[in-house]
């Protein structure tokens, strides 16, 4: 945080140069170094990481995709992973909170599964250490898909196509409580946000985003303090913060009760494709991106667990407009997702 703030004034100067074109040669040279350093932290990775314990194969990802869309992995046979993680809504579901067994509302907003290959912990409260654990959690949870694992295994073993595919993808193992989440997690790791206008700007195309978006980027990394938590190419620090929402949900504190700052703390979501993923926050209580920024500006609750980064920002209406414009550049042209034929 000290790195970004110590460079903020020179960073502002370079964006002013980009927008207006009026700056001395000497000033441009010194400021450009600062801009380049900040932009480096937002460069997209080239490869998708896969764990040694569950290496990638295209056949495994294909199997995982079919499982992801198959409602037979739910007790009612009416819900699939895709029910709450829809590609059309940024791999969320567009509702304030998810829907589980019997379409009953759940307590939290369905988080995106986009870019989970780079995640370190999973769920809003971080209760899963691996994507494999995350993949199995909703299937077996009685309030969500409500399918005990032994019944899920039996259901898939009764379908010849699944038996053949599992035997091919997991030789000597077949359909088990271990291989089902491995296949789903492999598919989920391939769900990566598309190249966006912001990425083109980071790569050197100065015309890829607007002047307002460039000003928004400065604010994001400076006055608005967004990058304190929404850092790196996927715009998340993978950590947990109480941001002062009017919610009694204790979040991460369920698993770390001894740390005061973890009460009401939730995992920082990434911001890729954020304009497709309304409503916002862990409880879906904020309807628009602008309302999110207004919350951070000075709309949060003060309490002992509140993150130290939550302070009144003094953003003007025009500055909020610029940040919203910048965030829109994080969405690329996503290829259509073909729903697989179920066996």
RAMOQUI-V133050 format. One record per backbone hydrogen bond with DSSP energy under -0.5 kcal/mol. NH is the residue of the N-H (numbers start at 1). CO is the residue of the C=O. Records with the same first field share a line. If there is no record, write none. Layout:
NH: CO / CO
//
This chain:
5: 1
6: 2
7: 3
8: 5
11: 7
12: 8
13: 9
14: 10
15: 11
16: 12
17: 13
18: 14
19: 15
20: 16
21: 16 / 17
23: 21
28: 24
29: 25
30: 26
31: 27
32: 28
33: 29
34: 30
35: 31
36: 32
37: 33
38: 34
39: 35
40: 36
41: 37 / 38
42: 39
43: 40
54: 51
55: 52
61: 57
62: 58
63: 59
64: 60
65: 61
66: 62
67: 63
68: 64
69: 65
70: 67
71: 69
73: 70
74: 71
75: 145
77: 74
79: 71
81: 68
82: 68
83: 80
84: 80 / 81
85: 81
86: 92
89: 86
90: 87
91: 86
92: 86
98: 108
100: 104
101: 143
103: 100
104: 101
106: 98
109: 282
111: 109
113: 91
115: 191
116: 113
118: 115
119: 116
122: 128
126: 123
128: 122
134: 130
135: 131
136: 132
137: 133
138: 134
140: 136
141: 137
144: 141
145: 138
146: 138 / 141
147: 139
151: 148
152: 148
153: 149
154: 150
155: 151
156: 152
157: 153
158: 154
159: 156
160: 158
162: 159
163: 159
164: 160
165: 161
166: 162
167: 163
168: 164
169: 165
170: 166
173: 170
174: 166 / 170
176: 174
180: 176
182: 178
183: 179
184: 180
185: 181
186: 182
187: 183
188: 184
189: 185
190: 186 / 187
191: 188
192: 190
197: 331
198: 329
199: 196
200: 196
201: 197
202: 198
203: 199
204: 201
205: 200
206: 204
208: 205
214: 210
215: 211
216: 212
217: 213
218: 214
219: 215
220: 216
221: 217
222: 218 / 219
224: 219
225: 219 / 222
226: 220
227: 220
228: 225
229: 226
230: 226
231: 229
235: 232
236: 231
237: 229
241: 266
243: 241
247: 245
252: 265
253: 250 / 262
254: 251
255: 252
256: 252
259: 256
260: 258
262: 259
263: 260
264: 250
265: 250 / 262
266: 241
267: 124
268: 239
271: 234
272: 234
273: 330
274: 271
276: 273
277: 274
279: 286
280: 286
284: 281
286: 280
287: 285
292: 288
293: 289
294: 290
295: 291
296: 292
297: 293
298: 294
299: 295
301: 244
303: 301
306: 303
307: 242
310: 307
311: 309
313: 297
314: 297
320: 316
321: 317
322: 318
323: 319
324: 320
325: 321
326: 322
327: 323
328: 324
329: 325 / 326
330: 327
331: 328
332: 330
333: 195
334: 332
338: 336
//
